[in-house]
Structures are given as structure tokens and as C-alpha cells.
Amino acid sequence: MHILIYTDGAARGNPGPSASGYLVMDENQNMIAKRAVYNGIKTNNFAEYNSIVLALEWCKGYYGNPKVVDIDIYSDSEVAVRQIKGTYKTKAVHLSELNKKVKSLCANFKSVAFHNLPREHEGISEVDKRLNQLLDKI
């Protein structure tokens, strides 16, 4: 089984009011799940990482046997993707903890691959729109 996850995080100010969200799609681009959550006052990098954590936690709970699931995660955060892949070092303590959590969650699945996409990509922009709607209400 193969799924696609589009994630995004937003912070108005850095730190500032922030939100994290994701969109989970099957291999035929049918939506399986979507979510946007308010994080409180956090940095943009926290929001980006948290969106990945939330998506992986949802998938772990949703799929009875996550070991048969291949996941492609798409994010517009070059920092988060490159830190998770190990291309960039994770210096901030709070991001290092989130990085470890992501890697621990990834171990539950058959495979997880991370990809960087521009914000304009339709999957990323859909999540971004939901985050901004949520932050507008706060």
C-alpha cells in the first residue's frame, strides 16, 4: 500500500501563533484524511516538523499493519526535509527532539521517503490554505 502525505506548518511571527497540518492521499490522489491544528506560540520550524509528526502518528493509528505501508511525505520546508534526511545538522534542541520522534515513527512503516516541494504545489497549498483559515480564526 502506498500513500502520499502533504504537510505544512505556519507561524505568524517567528515565534508567533502557529499551526500544523497535513493531507493524506492514496496512490490515486483520493483524500483519506486532512487536519489542521493550532500549536500555540511556536516557531515556523516547529510547526513544519509538527505537521510531519502529526501525519505519521495518524497513519500509525489508522493502518492496522503499518509495516505494509509505503509513504511519500512532501513538505515545502527545506530545513525539515534536509534535517530528517541528515543533509543538515539539527542544532536546536526542540527540533532535535522532533527529528528523533519523526525517525522513530518512520520505523513503524515499510518505507518513508521525504521530498521537498514548492509552496505552490497543489497539495502543499491546500494544507497552507487550511492553516491560514485556522490562524485567521485565532
C-alpha positions in Angstrom: 0.0 0.0 0.0 1.3 3.4 -1.0 0.2 6.8 0.4 1.2 10.4 -0.1 1.3 13.0 2.6 1.4 16.7 2.1 2.4 18.7 5.1 2.8 22.4 6.0 3.4 24.5 9.1 2.8 28.2 9.6 3.8 30.8 12.1 2.8 34.4 12.2 5.9 35.8 13.6 8.8 33.6 14.5 7.9 32.6 17.1 4.2 33.5 16.9 0.8 31.9 16.7 1.4 28.7 14.7 -0.5 25.8 13.1 0.5 22.5 11.6 -1.5 20.4 9.1 -1.4 17.6 6.7 -3.3 16.0 3.8 -3.2 12.2 3.3 -3.9 10.8 -0.1 -3.9 7.3 -1.6 -1.9 6.4 -4.7 -4.8 7.5 -6.9 -4.9 11.0 -5.2 -8.1 10.3 -3.3 -8.1 12.1 0.0 -8.0 9.8 3.1 -7.5 12.4 5.8 -6.9 16.1 6.5 -6.1 18.0 9.6 -5.1 21.5 10.8 -4.2 22.1 14.5 -3.2 25.2 16.5 0.2 24.8 18.2 0.2 28.0 20.3 3.1 30.4 20.1 5.9 28.4 18.3 8.4 28.8 15.6 7.8 28.1 11.9 10.3 25.2 12.0 8.4 23.7 15.0 5.2 23.9 13.0 6.7 22.3 9.9 8.1 19.4 12.0 5.0 19.0 14.0 2.9 18.6 10.8 5.1 15.6 9.9 4.8 14.1 13.4 1.0 14.5 13.4 0.7 12.9 10.0 2.8 9.9 10.9 1.0 9.4 14.2 -2.3 9.5 12.4 -1.1 6.9 9.8 0.3 4.7 12.5 -3.1 4.6 14.2 -5.2 4.4 11.1 -3.4 1.4 9.4 -3.8 -1.8 11.3 -0.5 -3.1 10.0 1.7 0.0 9.1 4.6 -2.3 8.1 2.9 -2.8 4.8 2.6 0.9 4.1 5.0 2.9 1.9 4.8 6.6 2.5 6.0 9.6 0.5 6.0 12.8 2.5 6.0 16.1 0.7 6.9 19.4 2.5 7.8 22.9 1.5 10.3 23.1 4.4 13.8 22.5 3.0 15.1 22.7 6.6 12.9 19.9 8.0 13.3 17.6 5.0 17.1 18.1 4.9 17.5 17.7 8.7 15.4 14.5 8.6 17.5 13.1 5.7 20.7 14.0 7.6 21.9 16.6 5.0 21.6 19.4 7.5 22.6 19.1 11.2 19.8 19.7 13.7 21.2 22.2 16.2 18.2 23.5 18.1 17.3 21.2 21.0 13.5 21.3 20.4 13.9 20.4 16.7 16.4 17.7 17.5 13.7 16.1 19.7 11.2 16.3 16.9 13.7 14.9 14.5 14.2 11.9 16.7 10.4 11.5 17.0 10.0 11.6 13.2 12.6 8.9 12.8 11.1 6.7 15.5 7.7 7.0 13.9 9.1 6.2 10.4 10.4 2.8 11.8 6.7 1.7 12.0 6.2 1.7 8.3 7.6 -0.4 5.4 9.2 2.8 4.0 9.1 6.5 4.3 10.6 8.9 1.8 10.8 12.7 2.3 10.6 15.2 -0.6 10.8 19.0 -0.8 8.2 20.7 -3.0 7.5 24.4 -3.6 4.7 26.1 -1.6 2.8 26.5 -4.9 2.3 22.7 -5.3 -1.4 22.0 -5.1 -1.1 19.5 -2.2 1.0 21.9 -0.1 -1.1 25.0 -1.0 -4.2 23.1 0.1 -2.7 22.5 3.5 -1.4 26.1 3.7 -4.9 27.4 2.9 -6.4 25.4 5.8 -3.7 26.6 8.2 -4.2 30.2 7.3 -8.0 29.8 7.8 -7.4 28.4 11.2 -4.9 31.1 12.2 -7.4 33.8 10.9 -9.9 32.5 13.5 -7.5 32.7 16.4 
